[in-house]
Amino acid sequence: MMTNNYPTRILYYCQSLAGIGHLTASLHVIRELLQHSNVDLIYGGHRIDINLEHHGFRHISLPTILINEATGCLYTPNQPYSVDQLWPLRAQQITAFLFQHYDAAVVEFFPFGRRKFKKEILSLFRQLRDRNSCIPFFTFVREVLVPEPVETEHRIVQLINDYIHTVFIRGDSNVIRFEETFSLTDQIADKICYLGYLGSRLPEMRPARAKQILVSQGGGSRGRELLESAIRTAPLLPRHQFLIATGAQTTVQDFANLADLVSSDNVKIVPFLENFRSQLLESALSISLGGDNTLIDVISTHTPGLAFPYPGDSEQTMRINKLAQKGFIHPLGADDLVPERLHEKIVHALGLPCPEVEIAMGGAVKMSEQIKAVLANIATGVDSTAEL
């Protein structure tokens, strides 16, 4: 049962492995959950300042474990410890961080992903159930997955049936359906809730568009070739200002190497943008790698956009192609990174109207409301899955 002290307390577990997209999405949801609950965040991944000032918010950053995208193996960056040495350290920190009672828990992506952290996550679940036997566990997942063998999908379904109350999908089923990349969706259909994407609606008062082209790398380290191509293309569009936003993991040397490529005075290179959405509202065009958070910001701000899915990333490629079919975004291929071709793509995109079709947004608000309703139903003994 829930405690009588208002507000409720929710634990949120997020483990990033490459960039910070999962953390960015999680913070969107946490901001909404804080409207009715205290929230404790357990975060593993790249060390980054989590600037979320709220009296009901606590967080801990675990010793960092990342993934080598070339080998698929976990590793520890800039630390004297091996991965095997970090597991018990992380376990100790998690246990010391936990409150005595939680009313709900949200885990980002598991068990569809983060299965290399299965032991850590299931240990966390057991500790939470020891404190509150009725606690519901929610998972929060993108609408596109990297396809897995059916044997792996069966194991995922078993974990969902054993532990997960609701599978919250950030996406619009009219754009991409979950079963397109998870073939056993019908076996968990009663647990699935489409939220819409996380973007928010346009503000009533917004700035006029400037002749600015915002080129962004996102939160990871990939995509330097896109930034280089934009810098080389800038002289062909002298009436537009190119704002080049490097990734959160760009080194000082990488930044300097990009600066050395600049040959026109309409290029400005800046570090990772904290005010990315406001810059989009002022820009005539976005050029990006097409990460899910970036794409939704582009779409929700009605900014024309070009997206270059990183070679080999099936998830981003599928999402970009699906959104392109609706006219929300325009894909770039490797051949389009030649300056003359990129120039043509930019000019074409600048002349296209914003699509009339709607896309479901406000996913963070909906997820917060659904969790609040589930907790209220648990408190009153009502079937908490009835309205999902």
Secondary structure, 3 states (H helix, E strand, C coil): CCCCCCCEEEEEEEECCCCCHHHHHHHHHHHHHCCCEEEEEEEECCCCCCCCCCCCEEEEECCCCEECCCCCCEECCCCCCCHHHHHHHHHHHHHHHCCCCCCEEEEECCCCCCHHHHHHHHHHHHHHHHHCCCCCEEEEEECCCCCCCHHHHHHHHHHHHHHEEEEEEECCCCCCCHHHCCCCHHHHHHHEEECCCCCCCCCCCCCCCCCEEEEECCCCCCCHHHHHHHHHHHHHCCCCEEEEECCCCCCHHHHHHHHHHCCCCCEEEECCCCCHHHHHHHCCEEEECCCHHHHHHHHHCCCCEEECCCCCCHHHHHHHHHHHHCCCCEECCHHHHCHHHHHHHHHHHHCCCCCCCCCCCCHHHHHHHHHHHHHHHHHHCCCCCCCC
